[in-house]
Amino acid sequence: MPPSPVPPRTLHQTLAGHVGPTHVVRYAKGAGKYVMSGGQDRTVRLWKPQTGSQIQVYKGHGYEVYGLSVAHDNAKFASSGGDRSVFIWDVKTGQTIRRIPGHASKINTVEFNYDASVVASGSYDATVRLWDLRATSRQAIQVLEEARDAIQTIYVGPTQIISGSVDGHVRTYDLRMGELRADCLGPPVTSVLPTKDSQTILACTLDSTVRLMDMETGKLLNSFTSHKTESYRCRACFDAEERNVLCGDEEGRIWAWDLVDGKPLGPGTTGPPKVHEKVVLWIEHHVSDNELVSASADGTVKVWRGDSDR
Amino acid sequence: MHSGQLKRKLADLGIEGNNPKLTESFCLIGTPLPPLEKSKDTGEFVPLWKQEVRDEQGRRRLHGAFTGGFSAGYFNTVGSKEGWAPSTFVSSRSDRASKKQARPEDFMDEEDLEAARDDRKLVDTHEEMDLLGGTQAELGTRGGDVENDSIASALESMIPSAKDSAGSLLLRKMGWKPGQGIGPRITYKQLILQDQQSSSRPFEPPTDVDEDDPANKHLYAPRDTKVLLFQRKDNSFGLGYNPGLNLQQSVDGRTTSVSDNGPNISAGFGLGALNDADDDDVDVYDGGSRGGGRRLAFDEEEKDQDDHIVMGRPGQASQQETLNRRPASSSTFSDGRPLLPGFVLSDKPVSEDTWFPVPEIPKDWTPDPRRVWSQDVKQEGKENVPAKPSFVHPSRRGAFAVTLTADERGAALGEARLPAAPKSVFDYLAPKDRERLQNLATTTSLTTVEVPDDSQVPDEALIPHTDPAVARAALSGFQPFTSNPDKQARYTSYLQSQASPGETALLPLRGQNREEFTHELREFAKSALIFKPSSGALGGRFATASIQDLGSKPKEGLYTPSVDGPREDSSVSETPKEPEEEPKRRAARLGMFGALTRETKPWAPAKLLCKRFGVKGPEVEAPPLMASGVAAEPEWKPDLSAGPPIGALGAGPSEETVAAATASFRSGPTAKKDISNIGLGDDDDQGRDVLEYTRPERDIFKAIFASDDESSEDEAETAPAATAEAAPTPSDLPESVPNNVPASIVPAHPSAAPSSAPLYEPSTSSTLGNTPVDISTFRPTFVSRSDRTKDAPSRKEQKEKDKKESKKKGKGKAILSFETDDLQIVPTRSDSPDKERRKKKRKKEKRDDGKVSEDVPMEDDDMWVEKPPPATVNTTDEPVVPCFPDADLEQDKPTKDPHRGRKRAVDFL
């Protein structure tokens, strides 16, 4: 096995435009040439990380934006936040196609399924609601009410929906099996991300631990510590080859671990340098390149690239 | 009624009813019949529908729906066709004076008024009898002034209206007259006695009764029992004050024994002839007999009047009294003021309280109150008295009825006694006794009253007292001086000394003078009171439950963390009892992830959701298998870890995945069949499934499909065909049971496009010979096309039947929505029997789902094809926002092989 790739540590661009914390940043689908970010300033912004230019600002939210999801064809995206509705936007025109009310509280996360026919939204009201985008029904297809506390994160796979909740559970709704597997992790779960083979799942919890769980048995495969996530939502992700695990930090650092041995990677022995002024709220790795975007409470989105691209 | 009959008869005869001749009366005796035209014969029969119900007033009260039901309200209650109208507001502002008070009569209608009148009449019709001596008639004569006096009329109304009761009637018959008492007649003597008893006058023996008095010769009716008369309090004077009388008269009205001597007794309740005049009854407003107007416990005046009793020396007291009293006609008080007219000086004291002799005093005892005080404070420190000076500031004492007389003050100052000073009892006491008394008075007042006194600094530092319980509570409670550890330590030691007195001695710090030390200790005492747990104060009021909890007992009261208190035992109760931790959370906390932290339960995704996800939804009917949780899971789960992963990169499961999954499926519980003799005669299971299958009614088929000419054929054929179809004919056997027939030739739909997912794919790699084969997938009769042509007659029927069956299948297909390939709709003849059999089998399986579904786990799964992923996800490189000029359209690099660097769960195991 070749040595694990060096995590992207070189600052490529800083996408500054948001006023106040940037809660979420997502890559566009496909080649991932664009990123979208949503923040406290009630806007969603479209960037081109290559040049660092801001392409579009989507204004329409009345409250802060917590969740974003880009459709498979990059034609539309969904956003959610404090205004308890899921907004479906047309990327090109910058208009909302639909606004889907129904949640009782702010919506922390939103996610399309693979062909953007369904959008799932997870809210502070402890429910995941699945909305049909093909029909114009105002009712949710299904409401997943098993969680006992706020939903922080959703992953929508081809046959399963995975939700992470503040009640410390990762719930896997298997559509094909008709089965719900609830894995108790204990502390609040802020992000879930399965590997591409859907065998393992990476969960970031608020006890400053990122855990790699076996999806089939629910066993702990590896845990990654020594960073600090205790009160803010942060996301952990894999790199493109799924050999490293990356996670932001409340001190503004971006940590990287080797997936297998769980040791922190990166420059220095005392941990990675502080790259953001404030807590890192979201990181996302490019689907194929050695590129990483991170959103922070200091209002910036930073694009990081590996040394090889330099 | 009779008139009615007569009328009818006359009508029959053709005679007009209004013929005047008919009305002519010929009656000489009795009552003539009523005239015919207006016969009001009340007894006449009226049919039910003509009858009307009327009330006493003759009004209709019942109105049915056909007789104006809606107007029931109008007729019955409202009284006007317009209904009830609220009275308009009329301002009474201008004529407030003329506003009358509303009477009940204002709200009565005529009926109510009448009823009220009737009620009054019921009373008035009775015979009047007035026990009080005035009949109604009499009252009527002087009615004018009665009317004027509103109070009198009100009282009048309270008196029950006079009437002769049965009892009074009886009594009258027995000789009683109004105004007399009841009982046997009595003698004059007895009568006088009775008069005296009834009066409040003191008993005077009727000495004046003469034996020869003619009054003695008669018997008298006893006096009537007095009616209790209450005087109405209609003035604003105080209770018991008689405004008409002057002082002399009011005094004379009382018993002479009281009014003769002593101070004025306030007239009031509770003072009867036999009551002793108490201290409380002394008229406080009577200034003459009192010296200062204040009543003090140890007044001179008090001493004058009371203390001589205390000392139990009546002789001296009387002497004193005689001294005080001027001999001159006792018209002046002891201080020379003249007595008020009408007052006399009392010979006896007003009250006699019980006093006890003072205890024996040790010989060597000398009064030194200062010593007593310091001793008290030093040794016990228990009394809730802060630092006390040895004597109390006089200015503070006035309020508490402890005053030093001028004499005492003088004595304390060492002055010579003034000669003109009025003598008191104290003067006659030994100085020792006097001082002791003084002390007694001082201490008793001081122990009950806390007098904070900062003006006097005591000689030694006085340690303020804290109750031991409070001190203990405060020890375990909040520690207020944590910022100053030294002070905190001193605080703690103070509390400890108070909690267990006598163990530790408190010493002032070096460099801390006494005043500061005392001040600090006082602060400590205060903070101990403040910071002790509040329930400590209440806790003393409740008895502890006798049953004690065996577990760790949580501390009562507010949780107050002790930061660096010396007693860390509170840490036991420091953490409030957490709710019982869920086992899974505990397991998660301990890192024991896996079965303990996982919870599996069935979940039914909405159908639409499955459709949108392109996923064949699960059979929700199979929860018993699902619900068994973790243990049952591996059975049903395709062995994913063995095969290639499903759904990588968002694509649906690849074909080989499904194949592998199904293969592992098939090697399930049904794999144990002995297949060596399948289809043979000694196959136990042969035809079992088939025979259980109940065909639908043949008539149904006929009605739907059969043409007329076919019907006869079917009649003859269907019965054997049902079995012959499934059970292989002997001619089939040689070819149908070769053990080495590769299963790859079995596929039922040879024309099925290989590109699409296999509709049905049996275990591809296994042969029948060495691998267990699912019975559901095994085809015992495989007949080649050429063979099938041999037995023509039966084949022909078979074909026709096939046609019918396939038609039926085609119809039924609408229900099985997932069988979407058109291949099945028009079956080729060549593969029809196979297909027929398979379909039939499937149908059967569906029928008795409960029984067989375990053996055949959802064959329909095979028919379902996962949707290919949308094409754009991985490869598109369309510009996201083509309208932006800088959105370059560079070609995407080919995506890297997703499998390249991937690690799977097995890598970690």
Interface residues (C-beta under 8 A of the other chain):
Chain A: A28 K29 G30 A31 K33 Y34 L46 K48 T51 S53 I55 Q56 H72 D73 N74 V91 K92 N113 Y114 D115 S117 V118 L130 D132 R134 I141 Q142 G157 P158 T159 G168 Y173 D174 L175 R176 M177 G178 E179 L180 R181 A182 D183 C184 L185 G186 T195 K196 D197 S198 Q199 T200 R211 L212 M213 D214 M215 E216 T217 G218 K219 L220 L221 N222 A240 E241 E242 R243 L259 V260 V287 S288
Chain B: E582 K584 R585 A587 A588 R589 G591 F593 G594 A595 T597 R598 E599 T600 K601 P602 W603 A604 P605 A606 L608 L609 C610 R612 F613 G614 V615 K616 G617 P618 E619 V620 M626 W636 K637 L640 S641 P645 I646 G647 A648 L649 G650 A651 G652 P869 P870 T872 V873 N874 T875 T876 D877 E878 V880 V881 P882 C883 F884 D886 A887 D892 K893 T895 K896 P898 R900 G901 R902 K903 R904 A905 D907 F908 L909
